[in-house]
């Protein structure tokens, strides 16, 4: 299991469009991928509804956790995608 803290840089946080991009990225991997917010909400990164339910705002930090065969690659790709603004 690997994890990393990352800051949400999108001006509008994780609304529908960036949440969809995050889920698409996560679904490319076999590993279990989730994230925790500052208020102890755990979201499944492969579920748009779960990501939206986390209500992550711009500037918040989340901890991405990946567990499985391709966990290192998954973590690197997801962190890179978040730091790149998730397509925004």
TATADA-V527949 format. One record per residue. SS is DSSP state (hx for helix, st for strand, lp for the rest). PSI is psi in radians with two decimals (NA if undefined). BURIAL is # if it has 16 or more other ideal C-beta (glycine too) atoms within 10 Angstrom, else .. Layout:
BEGIN
ss | psi | burial
SS | PSI | BURIAL
SS | PSI | BURIAL
END
This chain:
BEGIN
ss | psi | burial
lp | 2.32 | .
st | 2.64 | .
st | 2.79 | .
st | 2.48 | .
st | 2.35 | .
st | 2.55 | #
st | 2.39 | .
lp | 2.08 | #
lp | -0.21 | .
lp | 2.43 | #
lp | -0.48 | .
lp | 0.14 | .
lp | -2.77 | #
lp | 1.27 | #
lp | -2.96 | #
hx | -0.87 | .
hx | -0.96 | .
hx | -0.51 | #
hx | -0.68 | #
hx | -0.71 | #
hx | -0.74 | #
hx | -0.78 | #
hx | -0.74 | #
hx | -0.74 | .
hx | -0.81 | #
hx | -0.63 | #
lp | -0.17 | .
lp | -0.20 | .
lp | 2.64 | #
lp | -0.44 | .
lp | 2.68 | #
st | 2.22 | #
st | 2.16 | #
st | 2.98 | #
st | 2.66 | #
st | 2.48 | #
lp | 3.04 | #
lp | -0.50 | .
lp | 0.44 | .
lp | 0.46 | .
lp | 2.27 | .
st | 2.18 | .
st | 2.46 | #
st | 2.04 | #
lp | -0.15 | #
lp | 0.06 | #
lp | 2.04 | .
hx | -0.73 | #
hx | -0.67 | .
hx | -0.73 | #
hx | -0.79 | #
hx | -0.62 | #
hx | -0.36 | .
lp | -0.35 | #
lp | 0.91 | .
lp | 2.19 | #
lp | 2.90 | .
lp | 2.39 | .
lp | -0.23 | .
lp | 2.65 | #
st | 2.40 | .
st | 2.73 | #
st | 1.97 | .
st | 2.32 | #
st | 2.26 | #
st | 2.41 | #
st | 2.06 | .
lp | -2.98 | .
lp | -0.64 | .
lp | 0.56 | .
hx | -0.71 | #
hx | -0.83 | .
hx | -0.72 | .
hx | -0.82 | #
hx | -0.79 | #
hx | -0.77 | .
hx | -0.76 | #
hx | -0.77 | #
hx | -0.73 | .
hx | -0.73 | .
hx | -0.75 | #
hx | -0.79 | #
hx | -0.42 | .
lp | 0.01 | .
lp | 0.12 | .
lp | 0.76 | #
lp | 0.17 | .
lp | NA | .
END
